[in-house]
Amino acid sequence: MEERDTKDLLSYIEGFDWDKGNITKNWEKHKVSHSECEEVFFTTPFVVKDDEPHSSVEDRYYVLGKTDKDCVRQD
């Protein structure tokens, strides 16, 4: 897996795409809202890795970081 530079990653983000199914699935599986998941991209430090198992159609990543509430999340 390739580790991404924070500035490099953020320069490509145009937004987050959440459909109702993913919002519900994320809440049921992790008990975390989609907006809280997004916080880890904007609170430093955080680590981003390629999500190879889910990247067959598009580039996808997972991130490990903290939310504004200082909770540690891996999303």
LUMLUMDREN-2810 file (N, C-alpha, C; in Angstrom, 1 decimal):
<atoms>
<atom><aa>M</aa><ch>A</ch><at>N</at><xx>0.8</xx><yy>-1.2</yy><zz>0.0</zz></atom>
<atom><aa>M</aa><ch>A</ch><at>CA</at><xx>0.0</xx><yy>0.0</yy><zz>0.0</zz></atom>
<atom><aa>M</aa><ch>A</ch><at>C</at><xx>0.9</xx><yy>1.2</yy><zz>0.0</zz></atom>
<atom><aa>E</aa><ch>A</ch><at>N</at><xx>0.4</xx><yy>2.2</yy><zz>-0.7</zz></atom>
<atom><aa>E</aa><ch>A</ch><at>CA</at><xx>1.2</xx><yy>3.5</yy><zz>-0.8</zz></atom>
<atom><aa>E</aa><ch>A</ch><at>C</at><xx>0.6</xx><yy>4.5</yy><zz>0.2</zz></atom>
<atom><aa>E</aa><ch>A</ch><at>N</at><xx>1.5</xx><yy>5.1</yy><zz>0.9</zz></atom>
<atom><aa>E</aa><ch>A</ch><at>CA</at><xx>1.1</xx><yy>6.1</yy><zz>1.9</zz></atom>
<atom><aa>E</aa><ch>A</ch><at>C</at><xx>1.0</xx><yy>7.5</yy><zz>1.1</zz></atom>
<atom><aa>R</aa><ch>A</ch><at>N</at><xx>0.0</xx><yy>8.2</yy><zz>1.3</zz></atom>
<atom><aa>R</aa><ch>A</ch><at>CA</at><xx>-0.2</xx><yy>9.5</yy><zz>0.6</zz></atom>
<atom><aa>R</aa><ch>A</ch><at>C</at><xx>0.2</xx><yy>10.6</yy><zz>1.5</zz></atom>
<atom><aa>D</aa><ch>A</ch><at>N</at><xx>0.8</xx><yy>11.6</yy><zz>0.8</zz></atom>
<atom><aa>D</aa><ch>A</ch><at>CA</at><xx>1.1</xx><yy>12.9</yy><zz>1.5</zz></atom>
<atom><aa>D</aa><ch>A</ch><at>C</at><xx>-0.2</xx><yy>13.6</yy><zz>1.7</zz></atom>
<atom><aa>T</aa><ch>A</ch><at>N</at><xx>-0.4</xx><yy>14.2</yy><zz>2.9</zz></atom>
<atom><aa>T</aa><ch>A</ch><at>CA</at><xx>-1.7</xx><yy>14.9</yy><zz>3.2</zz></atom>
<atom><aa>T</aa><ch>A</ch><at>C</at><xx>-2.0</xx><yy>16.0</yy><zz>2.2</zz></atom>
<atom><aa>K</aa><ch>A</ch><at>N</at><xx>-1.1</xx><yy>16.9</yy><zz>1.8</zz></atom>
<atom><aa>K</aa><ch>A</ch><at>CA</at><xx>-1.4</xx><yy>17.9</yy><zz>0.9</zz></atom>
<atom><aa>K</aa><ch>A</ch><at>C</at><xx>-1.8</xx><yy>17.3</yy><zz>-0.5</zz></atom>
<atom><aa>D</aa><ch>A</ch><at>N</at><xx>-1.1</xx><yy>16.3</yy><zz>-0.9</zz></atom>
<atom><aa>D</aa><ch>A</ch><at>CA</at><xx>-1.4</xx><yy>15.6</yy><zz>-2.1</zz></atom>
<atom><aa>D</aa><ch>A</ch><at>C</at><xx>-2.9</xx><yy>15.1</yy><zz>-2.1</zz></atom>
<atom><aa>L</aa><ch>A</ch><at>N</at><xx>-3.2</xx><yy>14.4</yy><zz>-1.1</zz></atom>
<atom><aa>L</aa><ch>A</ch><at>CA</at><xx>-4.6</xx><yy>13.8</yy><zz>-1.0</zz></atom>
<atom><aa>L</aa><ch>A</ch><at>C</at><xx>-5.6</xx><yy>14.9</yy><zz>-1.0</zz></atom>
<atom><aa>L</aa><ch>A</ch><at>N</at><xx>-5.5</xx><yy>15.9</yy><zz>-0.2</zz></atom>
<atom><aa>L</aa><ch>A</ch><at>CA</at><xx>-6.5</xx><yy>17.0</yy><zz>0.0</zz></atom>
<atom><aa>L</aa><ch>A</ch><at>C</at><xx>-6.7</xx><yy>17.8</yy><zz>-1.3</zz></atom>
<atom><aa>S</aa><ch>A</ch><at>N</at><xx>-5.6</xx><yy>17.8</yy><zz>-2.1</zz></atom>
<atom><aa>S</aa><ch>A</ch><at>CA</at><xx>-5.7</xx><yy>18.6</yy><zz>-3.4</zz></atom>
<atom><aa>S</aa><ch>A</ch><at>C</at><xx>-6.6</xx><yy>17.9</yy><zz>-4.4</zz></atom>
<atom><aa>Y</aa><ch>A</ch><at>N</at><xx>-6.9</xx><yy>16.6</yy><zz>-4.2</zz></atom>
<atom><aa>Y</aa><ch>A</ch><at>CA</at><xx>-7.8</xx><yy>15.9</yy><zz>-5.1</zz></atom>
<atom><aa>Y</aa><ch>A</ch><at>C</at><xx>-9.2</xx><yy>15.7</yy><zz>-4.6</zz></atom>
<atom><aa>I</aa><ch>A</ch><at>N</at><xx>-9.5</xx><yy>16.0</yy><zz>-3.4</zz></atom>
<atom><aa>I</aa><ch>A</ch><at>CA</at><xx>-10.8</xx><yy>15.9</yy><zz>-2.8</zz></atom>
<atom><aa>I</aa><ch>A</ch><at>C</at><xx>-11.7</xx><yy>16.9</yy><zz>-3.3</zz></atom>
<atom><aa>E</aa><ch>A</ch><at>N</at><xx>-12.8</xx><yy>16.5</yy><zz>-4.0</zz></atom>
<atom><aa>E</aa><ch>A</ch><at>CA</at><xx>-13.8</xx><yy>17.5</yy><zz>-4.4</zz></atom>
<atom><aa>E</aa><ch>A</ch><at>C</at><xx>-15.1</xx><yy>17.4</yy><zz>-3.6</zz></atom>
<atom><aa>G</aa><ch>A</ch><at>N</at><xx>-15.1</xx><yy>16.4</yy><zz>-2.7</zz></atom>
<atom><aa>G</aa><ch>A</ch><at>CA</at><xx>-16.3</xx><yy>16.3</yy><zz>-1.8</zz></atom>
<atom><aa>G</aa><ch>A</ch><at>C</at><xx>-16.4</xx><yy>14.8</yy><zz>-1.4</zz></atom>
<atom><aa>F</aa><ch>A</ch><at>N</at><xx>-17.4</xx><yy>14.5</yy><zz>-0.7</zz></atom>
<atom><aa>F</aa><ch>A</ch><at>CA</at><xx>-17.7</xx><yy>13.2</yy><zz>-0.2</zz></atom>
<atom><aa>F</aa><ch>A</ch><at>C</at><xx>-19.0</xx><yy>12.7</yy><zz>-0.8</zz></atom>
<atom><aa>D</aa><ch>A</ch><at>N</at><xx>-19.1</xx><yy>11.5</yy><zz>-1.3</zz></atom>
<atom><aa>D</aa><ch>A</ch><at>CA</at><xx>-20.2</xx><yy>10.9</yy><zz>-1.9</zz></atom>
<atom><aa>D</aa><ch>A</ch><at>C</at><xx>-20.9</xx><yy>9.9</yy><zz>-1.0</zz></atom>
<atom><aa>W</aa><ch>A</ch><at>N</at><xx>-22.0</xx><yy>10.3</yy><zz>-0.3</zz></atom>
<atom><aa>W</aa><ch>A</ch><at>CA</at><xx>-22.6</xx><yy>9.4</yy><zz>0.6</zz></atom>
<atom><aa>W</aa><ch>A</ch><at>C</at><xx>-24.0</xx><yy>9.1</yy><zz>0.1</zz></atom>
<atom><aa>D</aa><ch>A</ch><at>N</at><xx>-24.4</xx><yy>7.9</yy><zz>-0.2</zz></atom>
<atom><aa>D</aa><ch>A</ch><at>CA</at><xx>-25.7</xx><yy>7.6</yy><zz>-0.5</zz></atom>
<atom><aa>D</aa><ch>A</ch><at>C</at><xx>-26.4</xx><yy>7.1</yy><zz>0.7</zz></atom>
<atom><aa>K</aa><ch>A</ch><at>N</at><xx>-27.7</xx><yy>7.0</yy><zz>0.7</zz></atom>
<atom><aa>K</aa><ch>A</ch><at>CA</at><xx>-28.5</xx><yy>6.6</yy><zz>1.9</zz></atom>
<atom><aa>K</aa><ch>A</ch><at>C</at><xx>-28.0</xx><yy>5.3</yy><zz>2.4</zz></atom>
<atom><aa>G</aa><ch>A</ch><at>N</at><xx>-27.8</xx><yy>4.3</yy><zz>1.5</zz></atom>
<atom><aa>G</aa><ch>A</ch><at>CA</at><xx>-27.4</xx><yy>3.0</yy><zz>1.9</zz></atom>
<atom><aa>G</aa><ch>A</ch><at>C</at><xx>-26.1</xx><yy>3.0</yy><zz>2.7</zz></atom>
<atom><aa>N</aa><ch>A</ch><at>N</at><xx>-25.1</xx><yy>3.8</yy><zz>2.2</zz></atom>
<atom><aa>N</aa><ch>A</ch><at>CA</at><xx>-23.8</xx><yy>3.8</yy><zz>2.9</zz></atom>
<atom><aa>N</aa><ch>A</ch><at>C</at><xx>-23.9</xx><yy>4.6</yy><zz>4.2</zz></atom>
<atom><aa>I</aa><ch>A</ch><at>N</at><xx>-24.7</xx><yy>5.6</yy><zz>4.3</zz></atom>
<atom><aa>I</aa><ch>A</ch><at>CA</at><xx>-24.9</xx><yy>6.3</yy><zz>5.6</zz></atom>
<atom><aa>I</aa><ch>A</ch><at>C</at><xx>-25.5</xx><yy>5.4</yy><zz>6.6</zz></atom>
<atom><aa>T</aa><ch>A</ch><at>N</at><xx>-26.5</xx><yy>4.6</yy><zz>6.2</zz></atom>
<atom><aa>T</aa><ch>A</ch><at>CA</at><xx>-27.1</xx><yy>3.7</yy><zz>7.2</zz></atom>
<atom><aa>T</aa><ch>A</ch><at>C</at><xx>-26.2</xx><yy>2.6</yy><zz>7.6</zz></atom>
<atom><aa>K</aa><ch>A</ch><at>N</at><xx>-25.5</xx><yy>2.0</yy><zz>6.6</zz></atom>
<atom><aa>K</aa><ch>A</ch><at>CA</at><xx>-24.5</xx><yy>0.9</yy><zz>6.8</zz></atom>
<atom><aa>K</aa><ch>A</ch><at>C</at><xx>-23.4</xx><yy>1.3</yy><zz>7.7</zz></atom>
<atom><aa>N</aa><ch>A</ch><at>N</at><xx>-22.9</xx><yy>2.5</yy><zz>7.5</zz></atom>
<atom><aa>N</aa><ch>A</ch><at>CA</at><xx>-21.8</xx><yy>3.1</yy><zz>8.3</zz></atom>
<atom><aa>N</aa><ch>A</ch><at>C</at><xx>-22.3</xx><yy>3.2</yy><zz>9.8</zz></atom>
<atom><aa>W</aa><ch>A</ch><at>N</at><xx>-23.5</xx><yy>3.8</yy><zz>9.9</zz></atom>
<atom><aa>W</aa><ch>A</ch><at>CA</at><xx>-24.0</xx><yy>4.0</yy><zz>11.3</zz></atom>
<atom><aa>W</aa><ch>A</ch><at>C</at><xx>-24.2</xx><yy>2.6</yy><zz>12.0</zz></atom>
<atom><aa>E</aa><ch>A</ch><at>N</at><xx>-24.8</xx><yy>1.7</yy><zz>11.3</zz></atom>
<atom><aa>E</aa><ch>A</ch><at>CA</at><xx>-25.1</xx><yy>0.4</yy><zz>11.9</zz></atom>
<atom><aa>E</aa><ch>A</ch><at>C</at><xx>-23.8</xx><yy>-0.4</yy><zz>12.3</zz></atom>
<atom><aa>K</aa><ch>A</ch><at>N</at><xx>-22.8</xx><yy>-0.3</yy><zz>11.4</zz></atom>
<atom><aa>K</aa><ch>A</ch><at>CA</at><xx>-21.6</xx><yy>-1.1</yy><zz>11.6</zz></atom>
<atom><aa>K</aa><ch>A</ch><at>C</at><xx>-20.6</xx><yy>-0.4</yy><zz>12.6</zz></atom>
<atom><aa>H</aa><ch>A</ch><at>N</at><xx>-20.5</xx><yy>1.0</yy><zz>12.5</zz></atom>
<atom><aa>H</aa><ch>A</ch><at>CA</at><xx>-19.5</xx><yy>1.7</yy><zz>13.4</zz></atom>
<atom><aa>H</aa><ch>A</ch><at>C</at><xx>-20.1</xx><yy>2.6</yy><zz>14.4</zz></atom>
<atom><aa>K</aa><ch>A</ch><at>N</at><xx>-21.4</xx><yy>2.9</yy><zz>14.3</zz></atom>
<atom><aa>K</aa><ch>A</ch><at>CA</at><xx>-22.0</xx><yy>3.9</yy><zz>15.2</zz></atom>
<atom><aa>K</aa><ch>A</ch><at>C</at><xx>-21.4</xx><yy>5.3</yy><zz>15.1</zz></atom>
<atom><aa>V</aa><ch>A</ch><at>N</at><xx>-21.1</xx><yy>5.7</yy><zz>13.8</zz></atom>
<atom><aa>V</aa><ch>A</ch><at>CA</at><xx>-20.5</xx><yy>7.0</yy><zz>13.6</zz></atom>
<atom><aa>V</aa><ch>A</ch><at>C</at><xx>-21.2</xx><yy>7.6</yy><zz>12.4</zz></atom>
<atom><aa>S</aa><ch>A</ch><at>N</at><xx>-21.5</xx><yy>8.8</yy><zz>12.4</zz></atom>
<atom><aa>S</aa><ch>A</ch><at>CA</at><xx>-22.2</xx><yy>9.5</yy><zz>11.3</zz></atom>
<atom><aa>S</aa><ch>A</ch><at>C</at><xx>-21.2</xx><yy>9.8</yy><zz>10.2</zz></atom>
<atom><aa>H</aa><ch>A</ch><at>N</at><xx>-21.8</xx><yy>10.0</yy><zz>9.0</zz></atom>
<atom><aa>H</aa><ch>A</ch><at>CA</at><xx>-21.0</xx><yy>10.3</yy><zz>7.8</zz></atom>
<atom><aa>H</aa><ch>A</ch><at>C</at><xx>-20.2</xx><yy>11.6</yy><zz>8.0</zz></atom>
<atom><aa>S</aa><ch>A</ch><at>N</at><xx>-20.8</xx><yy>12.6</yy><zz>8.6</zz></atom>
<atom><aa>S</aa><ch>A</ch><at>CA</at><xx>-20.2</xx><yy>13.9</yy><zz>8.8</zz></atom>
<atom><aa>S</aa><ch>A</ch><at>C</at><xx>-19.0</xx><yy>13.7</yy><zz>9.8</zz></atom>
<atom><aa>E</aa><ch>A</ch><at>N</at><xx>-19.1</xx><yy>12.9</yy><zz>10.8</zz></atom>
<atom><aa>E</aa><ch>A</ch><at>CA</at><xx>-18.0</xx><yy>12.6</yy><zz>11.7</zz></atom>
<atom><aa>E</aa><ch>A</ch><at>C</at><xx>-16.9</xx><yy>11.9</yy><zz>11.0</zz></atom>
<atom><aa>C</aa><ch>A</ch><at>N</at><xx>-17.2</xx><yy>11.0</yy><zz>10.1</zz></atom>
<atom><aa>C</aa><ch>A</ch><at>CA</at><xx>-16.1</xx><yy>10.3</yy><zz>9.3</zz></atom>
<atom><aa>C</aa><ch>A</ch><at>C</at><xx>-15.3</xx><yy>11.3</yy><zz>8.5</zz></atom>
<atom><aa>E</aa><ch>A</ch><at>N</at><xx>-16.0</xx><yy>12.3</yy><zz>7.9</zz></atom>
<atom><aa>E</aa><ch>A</ch><at>CA</at><xx>-15.3</xx><yy>13.3</yy><zz>7.1</zz></atom>
<atom><aa>E</aa><ch>A</ch><at>C</at><xx>-14.4</xx><yy>14.2</yy><zz>7.9</zz></atom>
<atom><aa>E</aa><ch>A</ch><at>N</at><xx>-14.6</xx><yy>14.3</yy><zz>9.2</zz></atom>
<atom><aa>E</aa><ch>A</ch><at>CA</at><xx>-13.8</xx><yy>15.2</yy><zz>10.1</zz></atom>
<atom><aa>E</aa><ch>A</ch><at>C</at><xx>-12.3</xx><yy>14.7</yy><zz>10.1</zz></atom>
<atom><aa>V</aa><ch>A</ch><at>N</at><xx>-12.1</xx><yy>13.4</yy><zz>10.0</zz></atom>
<atom><aa>V</aa><ch>A</ch><at>CA</at><xx>-10.7</xx><yy>12.9</yy><zz>10.1</zz></atom>
<atom><aa>V</aa><ch>A</ch><at>C</at><xx>-9.8</xx><yy>13.4</yy><zz>9.0</zz></atom>
<atom><aa>F</aa><ch>A</ch><at>N</at><xx>-10.4</xx><yy>13.8</yy><zz>7.9</zz></atom>
<atom><aa>F</aa><ch>A</ch><at>CA</at><xx>-9.6</xx><yy>14.3</yy><zz>6.8</zz></atom>
<atom><aa>F</aa><ch>A</ch><at>C</at><xx>-9.1</xx><yy>15.7</yy><zz>7.0</zz></atom>
<atom><aa>F</aa><ch>A</ch><at>N</at><xx>-9.7</xx><yy>16.4</yy><zz>8.0</zz></atom>
<atom><aa>F</aa><ch>A</ch><at>CA</at><xx>-9.4</xx><yy>17.8</yy><zz>8.2</zz></atom>
<atom><aa>F</aa><ch>A</ch><at>C</at><xx>-8.9</xx><yy>18.1</yy><zz>9.6</zz></atom>
<atom><aa>T</aa><ch>A</ch><at>N</at><xx>-8.6</xx><yy>17.0</yy><zz>10.4</zz></atom>
<atom><aa>T</aa><ch>A</ch><at>CA</at><xx>-8.0</xx><yy>17.1</yy><zz>11.7</zz></atom>
<atom><aa>T</aa><ch>A</ch><at>C</at><xx>-6.7</xx><yy>16.3</yy><zz>11.7</zz></atom>
<atom><aa>T</aa><ch>A</ch><at>N</at><xx>-5.6</xx><yy>17.0</yy><zz>11.9</zz></atom>
<atom><aa>T</aa><ch>A</ch><at>CA</at><xx>-4.3</xx><yy>16.4</yy><zz>11.8</zz></atom>
<atom><aa>T</aa><ch>A</ch><at>C</at><xx>-3.8</xx><yy>15.9</yy><zz>13.2</zz></atom>
<atom><aa>P</aa><ch>A</ch><at>N</at><xx>-3.0</xx><yy>14.9</yy><zz>13.3</zz></atom>
<atom><aa>P</aa><ch>A</ch><at>CA</at><xx>-2.5</xx><yy>14.2</yy><zz>12.1</zz></atom>
<atom><aa>P</aa><ch>A</ch><at>C</at><xx>-3.4</xx><yy>13.1</yy><zz>11.7</zz></atom>
<atom><aa>F</aa><ch>A</ch><at>N</at><xx>-3.3</xx><yy>12.6</yy><zz>10.5</zz></atom>
<atom><aa>F</aa><ch>A</ch><at>CA</at><xx>-4.0</xx><yy>11.4</yy><zz>10.0</zz></atom>
<atom><aa>F</aa><ch>A</ch><at>C</at><xx>-3.2</xx><yy>10.7</yy><zz>9.0</zz></atom>
<atom><aa>V</aa><ch>A</ch><at>N</at><xx>-3.5</xx><yy>9.4</yy><zz>8.8</zz></atom>
<atom><aa>V</aa><ch>A</ch><at>CA</at><xx>-2.8</xx><yy>8.6</yy><zz>7.9</zz></atom>
<atom><aa>V</aa><ch>A</ch><at>C</at><xx>-3.8</xx><yy>8.1</yy><zz>6.8</zz></atom>
<atom><aa>V</aa><ch>A</ch><at>N</at><xx>-3.4</xx><yy>8.1</yy><zz>5.6</zz></atom>
<atom><aa>V</aa><ch>A</ch><at>CA</at><xx>-4.2</xx><yy>7.7</yy><zz>4.5</zz></atom>
<atom><aa>V</aa><ch>A</ch><at>C</at><xx>-3.5</xx><yy>6.5</yy><zz>3.7</zz></atom>
<atom><aa>K</aa><ch>A</ch><at>N</at><xx>-4.2</xx><yy>5.5</yy><zz>3.4</zz></atom>
<atom><aa>K</aa><ch>A</ch><at>CA</at><xx>-3.7</xx><yy>4.3</yy><zz>2.7</zz></atom>
<atom><aa>K</aa><ch>A</ch><at>C</at><xx>-4.7</xx><yy>4.0</yy><zz>1.6</zz></atom>
<atom><aa>D</aa><ch>A</ch><at>N</at><xx>-4.1</xx><yy>3.4</yy><zz>0.5</zz></atom>
<atom><aa>D</aa><ch>A</ch><at>CA</at><xx>-4.9</xx><yy>2.9</yy><zz>-0.6</zz></atom>
<atom><aa>D</aa><ch>A</ch><at>C</at><xx>-5.8</xx><yy>1.8</yy><zz>-0.1</zz></atom>
<atom><aa>D</aa><ch>A</ch><at>N</at><xx>-7.1</xx><yy>1.8</yy><zz>-0.5</zz></atom>
<atom><aa>D</aa><ch>A</ch><at>CA</at><xx>-8.0</xx><yy>0.8</yy><zz>-0.1</zz></atom>
<atom><aa>D</aa><ch>A</ch><at>C</at><xx>-8.1</xx><yy>-0.2</yy><zz>-1.3</zz></atom>
<atom><aa>E</aa><ch>A</ch><at>N</at><xx>-7.1</xx><yy>-1.0</yy><zz>-1.5</zz></atom>
<atom><aa>E</aa><ch>A</ch><at>CA</at><xx>-6.9</xx><yy>-1.8</yy><zz>-2.7</zz></atom>
<atom><aa>E</aa><ch>A</ch><at>C</at><xx>-8.1</xx><yy>-2.8</yy><zz>-2.9</zz></atom>
<atom><aa>P</aa><ch>A</ch><at>N</at><xx>-8.6</xx><yy>-3.4</yy><zz>-1.8</zz></atom>
<atom><aa>P</aa><ch>A</ch><at>CA</at><xx>-9.7</xx><yy>-4.4</yy><zz>-2.1</zz></atom>
<atom><aa>P</aa><ch>A</ch><at>C</at><xx>-11.0</xx><yy>-3.7</yy><zz>-2.6</zz></atom>
<atom><aa>H</aa><ch>A</ch><at>N</at><xx>-11.2</xx><yy>-2.4</yy><zz>-2.4</zz></atom>
<atom><aa>H</aa><ch>A</ch><at>CA</at><xx>-12.4</xx><yy>-1.7</yy><zz>-2.9</zz></atom>
<atom><aa>H</aa><ch>A</ch><at>C</at><xx>-12.1</xx><yy>-0.7</yy><zz>-4.0</zz></atom>
<atom><aa>S</aa><ch>A</ch><at>N</at><xx>-10.9</xx><yy>-0.8</yy><zz>-4.6</zz></atom>
<atom><aa>S</aa><ch>A</ch><at>CA</at><xx>-10.5</xx><yy>0.1</yy><zz>-5.6</zz></atom>
<atom><aa>S</aa><ch>A</ch><at>C</at><xx>-10.5</xx><yy>-0.4</yy><zz>-7.1</zz></atom>
<atom><aa>S</aa><ch>A</ch><at>N</at><xx>-11.3</xx><yy>-1.4</yy><zz>-7.4</zz></atom>
<atom><aa>S</aa><ch>A</ch><at>CA</at><xx>-11.3</xx><yy>-2.0</yy><zz>-8.7</zz></atom>
<atom><aa>S</aa><ch>A</ch><at>C</at><xx>-11.9</xx><yy>-1.1</yy><zz>-9.8</zz></atom>
<atom><aa>V</aa><ch>A</ch><at>N</at><xx>-12.9</xx><yy>-0.2</yy><zz>-9.4</zz></atom>
<atom><aa>V</aa><ch>A</ch><at>CA</at><xx>-13.6</xx><yy>0.7</yy><zz>-10.3</zz></atom>
<atom><aa>V</aa><ch>A</ch><at>C</at><xx>-13.1</xx><yy>2.1</yy><zz>-10.2</zz></atom>
<atom><aa>E</aa><ch>A</ch><at>N</at><xx>-12.7</xx><yy>2.5</yy><zz>-9.0</zz></atom>
<atom><aa>E</aa><ch>A</ch><at>CA</at><xx>-12.3</xx><yy>3.9</yy><zz>-8.8</zz></atom>
<atom><aa>E</aa><ch>A</ch><at>C</at><xx>-11.2</xx><yy>3.9</yy><zz>-7.7</zz></atom>
<atom><aa>D</aa><ch>A</ch><at>N</at><xx>-10.4</xx><yy>5.0</yy><zz>-7.6</zz></atom>
<atom><aa>D</aa><ch>A</ch><at>CA</at><xx>-9.5</xx><yy>5.1</yy><zz>-6.5</zz></atom>
<atom><aa>D</aa><ch>A</ch><at>C</at><xx>-10.2</xx><yy>5.3</yy><zz>-5.2</zz></atom>
<atom><aa>R</aa><ch>A</ch><at>N</at><xx>-9.9</xx><yy>4.5</yy><zz>-4.2</zz></atom>
<atom><aa>R</aa><ch>A</ch><at>CA</at><xx>-10.5</xx><yy>4.6</yy><zz>-2.9</zz></atom>
<atom><aa>R</aa><ch>A</ch><at>C</at><xx>-9.4</xx><yy>4.5</yy><zz>-1.9</zz></atom>
<atom><aa>Y</aa><ch>A</ch><at>N</at><xx>-9.7</xx><yy>5.1</yy><zz>-0.7</zz></atom>
<atom><aa>Y</aa><ch>A</ch><at>CA</at><xx>-8.7</xx><yy>5.2</yy><zz>0.4</zz></atom>
<atom><aa>Y</aa><ch>A</ch><at>C</at><xx>-9.4</xx><yy>4.9</yy><zz>1.7</zz></atom>
<atom><aa>Y</aa><ch>A</ch><at>N</at><xx>-8.6</xx><yy>4.6</yy><zz>2.7</zz></atom>
<atom><aa>Y</aa><ch>A</ch><at>CA</at><xx>-9.1</xx><yy>4.6</yy><zz>4.0</zz></atom>
<atom><aa>Y</aa><ch>A</ch><at>C</at><xx>-8.2</xx><yy>5.5</yy><zz>4.8</zz></atom>
<atom><aa>V</aa><ch>A</ch><at>N</at><xx>-8.7</xx><yy>6.0</yy><zz>5.9</zz></atom>
<atom><aa>V</aa><ch>A</ch><at>CA</at><xx>-8.0</xx><yy>7.0</yy><zz>6.7</zz></atom>
<atom><aa>V</aa><ch>A</ch><at>C</at><xx>-8.1</xx><yy>6.6</yy><zz>8.2</zz></atom>
<atom><aa>L</aa><ch>A</ch><at>N</at><xx>-7.0</xx><yy>6.9</yy><zz>8.9</zz></atom>
<atom><aa>L</aa><ch>A</ch><at>CA</at><xx>-7.0</xx><yy>6.7</yy><zz>10.4</zz></atom>
<atom><aa>L</aa><ch>A</ch><at>C</at><xx>-6.7</xx><yy>8.0</yy><zz>10.9</zz></atom>
<atom><aa>G</aa><ch>A</ch><at>N</at><xx>-7.5</xx><yy>8.5</yy><zz>11.8</zz></atom>
<atom><aa>G</aa><ch>A</ch><at>CA</at><xx>-7.3</xx><yy>9.9</yy><zz>12.4</zz></atom>
<atom><aa>G</aa><ch>A</ch><at>C</at><xx>-8.3</xx><yy>10.1</yy><zz>13.5</zz></atom>
<atom><aa>K</aa><ch>A</ch><at>N</at><xx>-8.3</xx><yy>11.4</yy><zz>13.9</zz></atom>
<atom><aa>K</aa><ch>A</ch><at>CA</at><xx>-9.2</xx><yy>11.8</yy><zz>15.0</zz></atom>
<atom><aa>K</aa><ch>A</ch><at>C</at><xx>-10.3</xx><yy>12.7</yy><zz>14.5</zz></atom>
<atom><aa>T</aa><ch>A</ch><at>N</at><xx>-11.5</xx><yy>12.6</yy><zz>15.2</zz></atom>
<atom><aa>T</aa><ch>A</ch><at>CA</at><xx>-12.6</xx><yy>13.5</yy><zz>14.9</zz></atom>
<atom><aa>T</aa><ch>A</ch><at>C</at><xx>-12.4</xx><yy>14.8</yy><zz>15.7</zz></atom>
<atom><aa>D</aa><ch>A</ch><at>N</at><xx>-13.3</xx><yy>15.7</yy><zz>15.5</zz></atom>
<atom><aa>D</aa><ch>A</ch><at>CA</at><xx>-13.3</xx><yy>16.9</yy><zz>16.3</zz></atom>
<atom><aa>D</aa><ch>A</ch><at>C</at><xx>-13.6</xx><yy>16.6</yy><zz>17.8</zz></atom>
<atom><aa>K</aa><ch>A</ch><at>N</at><xx>-14.2</xx><yy>15.5</yy><zz>18.1</zz></atom>
<atom><aa>K</aa><ch>A</ch><at>CA</at><xx>-14.4</xx><yy>15.1</yy><zz>19.5</zz></atom>
<atom><aa>K</aa><ch>A</ch><at>C</at><xx>-13.2</xx><yy>14.4</yy><zz>20.0</zz></atom>
<atom><aa>D</aa><ch>A</ch><at>N</at><xx>-12.2</xx><yy>14.3</yy><zz>19.3</zz></atom>
<atom><aa>D</aa><ch>A</ch><at>CA</at><xx>-10.9</xx><yy>13.6</yy><zz>19.7</zz></atom>
<atom><aa>D</aa><ch>A</ch><at>C</at><xx>-11.1</xx><yy>12.1</yy><zz>19.8</zz></atom>
<atom><aa>C</aa><ch>A</ch><at>N</at><xx>-12.1</xx><yy>11.6</yy><zz>19.1</zz></atom>
<atom><aa>C</aa><ch>A</ch><at>CA</at><xx>-12.3</xx><yy>10.1</yy><zz>19.0</zz></atom>
<atom><aa>C</aa><ch>A</ch><at>C</at><xx>-11.4</xx><yy>9.6</yy><zz>17.9</zz></atom>
<atom><aa>V</aa><ch>A</ch><at>N</at><xx>-10.8</xx><yy>8.4</yy><zz>18.1</zz></atom>
<atom><aa>V</aa><ch>A</ch><at>CA</at><xx>-10.0</xx><yy>7.8</yy><zz>17.1</zz></atom>
<atom><aa>V</aa><ch>A</ch><at>C</at><xx>-10.9</xx><yy>7.0</yy><zz>16.2</zz></atom>
<atom><aa>R</aa><ch>A</ch><at>N</at><xx>-10.8</xx><yy>7.2</yy><zz>14.9</zz></atom>
<atom><aa>R</aa><ch>A</ch><at>CA</at><xx>-11.6</xx><yy>6.5</yy><zz>13.9</zz></atom>
<atom><aa>R</aa><ch>A</ch><at>C</at><xx>-10.8</xx><yy>6.0</yy><zz>12.8</zz></atom>
<atom><aa>Q</aa><ch>A</ch><at>N</at><xx>-11.2</xx><yy>4.8</yy><zz>12.3</zz></atom>
<atom><aa>Q</aa><ch>A</ch><at>CA</at><xx>-10.6</xx><yy>4.3</yy><zz>11.0</zz></atom>
<atom><aa>Q</aa><ch>A</ch><at>C</at><xx>-11.8</xx><yy>4.1</yy><zz>10.1</zz></atom>
<atom><aa>D</aa><ch>A</ch><at>N</at><xx>-11.8</xx><yy>4.9</yy><zz>9.0</zz></atom>
<atom><aa>D</aa><ch>A</ch><at>CA</at><xx>-12.9</xx><yy>4.9</yy><zz>8.1</zz></atom>
<atom><aa>D</aa><ch>A</ch><at>C</at><xx>-12.4</xx><yy>4.7</yy><zz>6.7</zz></atom>
</atoms>
